[in-house]
Each structure stands twice: as C-alpha cells, then as structure tokens.
Amino acid sequence: MDQYQAHQSPPLSIRSDQPDVIAPDGSEIRLLINDQHSAVTASMVEVTLLAGQTSKPVWHRNVEEIWYVLDGRGQVWRCGPDEDPESVSGIHVGKGDSFVIPVLWRFQFSADVSENLVILCFTSPAWPGDDEAQASDVGGLGPPNI
C-alpha cells in the first residue's frame, strides 16, 4: 500500500501573488510545495529578484538546490568551499537555463536592470528551517543592494 492510499490526496498548491517570505539573501520567496502539501524529501519555491537587485551572498548547510530560470536574465556566482572566491566568475543566465547550487557552496545572484529574475527552485532535502541559509563573508557579484 503506498503512502497516499490510506489518506486523502495531497492538497493542491496555489501560488501566492505576494511573497510568502523574504529569504536570507533578500530575494522574494513564494512557497509552492512543502510539508503542507505532503512533500517529505524535497520542496519547491519560486524565487524572485527584482530588476537591478543583487542578492546577499549565502551558503546552505544541508540543502542542495536545483534552479530553473522561468523568466528574466541575470548572473549567478557559485563558489565551492575550497575555491578562491577571487578566481570564480559569475555566469549569465536567462529563461530556460538550469543549474545546481551544491551544499556548502557560496552563491550570489543578480537581476538585469531591465527585468525581474524569476527562478523555480527545487530543494533536497526539504527546506529544514530558518537557520539553513548562512551569510557568506564574500560574494562574486559585488555588494548586495537589498
């Protein structure tokens, strides 16, 4: 018997027009799938960085993220734990691009000045709580402006 046979179907998630939370990096987060929707081993959010914004650099203690750009253009900087941050450049991303933010990697992102950057973000394991994202002492896209 699978886990859903004995229970009602998991509830439908309806995207909020307003952000559900502001992430530690300063981006807007809309919660799409989490434990309230019967997700146990993963979660999914929509991340929005407004036009011209540069996030605060952060890293994750336990969560790997897979990002898919839904709309807009920008840059993403990802730096491995053993890499020299000065030697790592940002990559340009746009609609349809996808990439991974590995556990413990520092990252920062920015939106082009002309449009919002909107990203679908899948996290595994499921987002564990407010202390998951940690501030990084360095970023590769310049000072944050949010």
C-alpha positions as CSV (number, residue, x, y, z in Angstrom):
1,M,0.0,0.0,0.0
2,D,1.6,3.3,-1.0
3,Q,1.7,6.2,1.4
4,Y,-1.3,8.0,-0.2
5,Q,-3.7,5.1,-0.5
6,A,-4.7,5.3,3.2
7,H,-5.0,9.1,3.2
8,Q,-6.6,11.8,1.1
9,S,-4.7,13.1,-1.9
10,P,-2.1,15.7,-1.1
11,P,-3.5,19.2,-1.4
12,L,-3.0,21.4,-4.4
13,S,-0.6,24.3,-4.0
14,I,-1.8,27.7,-5.3
15,R,0.9,30.3,-5.9
16,S,0.5,33.5,-3.9
17,D,0.5,36.8,-5.6
18,Q,2.6,38.2,-2.8
19,P,5.9,36.7,-1.4
20,D,5.4,34.3,1.5
21,V,8.8,35.2,2.9
22,I,11.9,37.1,2.2
23,A,14.9,34.8,2.0
24,P,18.1,35.5,4.0
25,D,19.7,36.5,0.6
26,G,17.0,39.2,0.2
27,S,15.0,37.6,-2.6
28,E,11.2,37.1,-2.6
29,I,10.1,33.5,-1.9
30,R,6.7,32.0,-2.9
31,L,6.2,28.6,-1.2
32,L,4.9,26.1,-3.8
33,I,5.5,22.7,-2.4
34,N,6.5,21.8,1.2
35,D,5.3,19.6,4.1
36,Q,1.9,21.3,4.0
37,H,1.5,19.6,0.6
38,S,2.7,16.2,1.9
39,A,6.2,16.6,0.5
40,V,8.6,14.7,2.7
41,T,12.0,14.6,1.0
42,A,12.0,17.7,-1.1
43,S,10.4,21.2,-1.5
44,M,9.9,23.7,-4.3
45,V,9.7,27.5,-4.3
46,E,9.6,30.4,-6.7
47,V,12.4,32.9,-6.2
48,T,12.1,36.4,-7.5
49,L,14.9,39.0,-7.6
50,L,13.6,42.4,-8.7
51,A,15.2,44.2,-11.7
52,G,18.5,45.7,-10.8
53,Q,18.9,43.9,-7.5
54,T,21.9,41.9,-6.3
55,S,21.4,39.4,-3.5
56,K,23.4,39.0,-0.3
57,P,25.9,36.1,-0.7
58,V,24.9,33.0,1.3
59,W,25.6,29.2,1.6
60,H,23.5,26.3,2.7
61,R,24.4,23.9,5.5
62,N,22.3,20.8,4.3
63,V,20.3,21.7,1.2
64,E,21.2,21.1,-2.4
65,E,19.1,23.3,-4.8
66,I,18.3,22.9,-8.5
67,W,17.4,26.2,-10.2
68,Y,15.4,26.7,-13.4
69,V,15.1,30.2,-14.8
70,L,11.4,30.8,-15.5
71,D,11.8,34.4,-16.7
72,G,14.3,37.3,-16.9
73,R,18.0,37.4,-17.1
74,G,20.8,37.9,-14.7
75,Q,24.0,36.5,-13.2
76,V,24.8,33.7,-10.8
77,W,28.0,33.3,-8.9
78,R,28.8,29.9,-7.3
79,C,31.9,29.2,-5.3
80,G,33.0,25.8,-3.9
81,P,34.1,25.6,-0.3
82,D,37.8,25.1,-1.3
83,E,37.9,27.6,-4.1
84,D,39.4,31.1,-4.0
85,P,36.4,33.4,-4.4
86,E,38.5,35.9,-6.4
87,S,39.1,33.2,-9.1
88,V,35.4,32.4,-9.6
89,S,33.3,34.5,-12.1
90,G,29.6,34.7,-12.3
91,I,27.7,33.1,-15.2
92,H,25.0,34.8,-17.3
93,V,21.6,33.1,-17.0
94,G,18.3,33.5,-18.8
95,K,14.9,31.9,-19.4
96,G,15.2,28.1,-19.8
97,D,18.6,27.8,-18.1
98,S,19.1,25.4,-15.2
99,F,22.0,24.8,-12.7
100,V,22.8,23.3,-9.3
101,I,23.7,25.1,-6.0
102,P,25.6,22.3,-4.2
103,V,25.6,22.0,-0.4
104,L,28.2,24.3,1.3
105,W,28.8,26.4,-1.9
106,R,28.6,30.1,-1.5
107,F,26.4,31.8,-4.0
108,Q,25.0,35.2,-5.0
109,F,22.8,36.3,-7.9
110,S,21.7,39.5,-9.6
111,A,18.9,40.5,-12.0
112,D,19.5,42.6,-15.0
113,V,18.3,46.2,-14.6
114,S,15.5,45.8,-17.2
115,E,13.6,42.8,-15.8
116,N,12.9,40.6,-12.8
117,L,14.7,37.3,-12.5
118,V,12.3,34.5,-11.6
119,I,13.6,31.1,-10.7
120,L,11.9,27.8,-9.9
121,C,13.9,26.2,-7.1
122,F,13.8,22.6,-6.1
123,T,15.4,21.8,-2.7
124,S,16.6,18.4,-1.4
125,P,16.2,17.5,1.3
126,A,13.1,19.6,2.1
127,W,13.9,23.0,3.5
128,P,14.7,22.4,7.1
129,G,14.1,25.9,8.6
130,D,15.3,29.4,9.1
131,D,18.9,28.6,10.1
132,E,19.6,26.7,6.9
133,A,21.0,29.6,4.8
134,Q,24.1,31.2,6.3
135,A,25.6,34.6,5.4
136,S,28.8,34.4,3.4
137,D,31.6,36.8,4.1
138,V,32.3,37.2,0.4
139,G,30.3,37.3,-2.9
140,G,31.4,37.5,-6.5
141,L,28.9,39.9,-7.9
142,G,29.7,43.0,-5.9
143,P,27.9,44.4,-2.9
144,P,24.3,43.5,-2.3
145,N,21.7,46.2,-2.7
146,I,18.7,44.6,-1.0
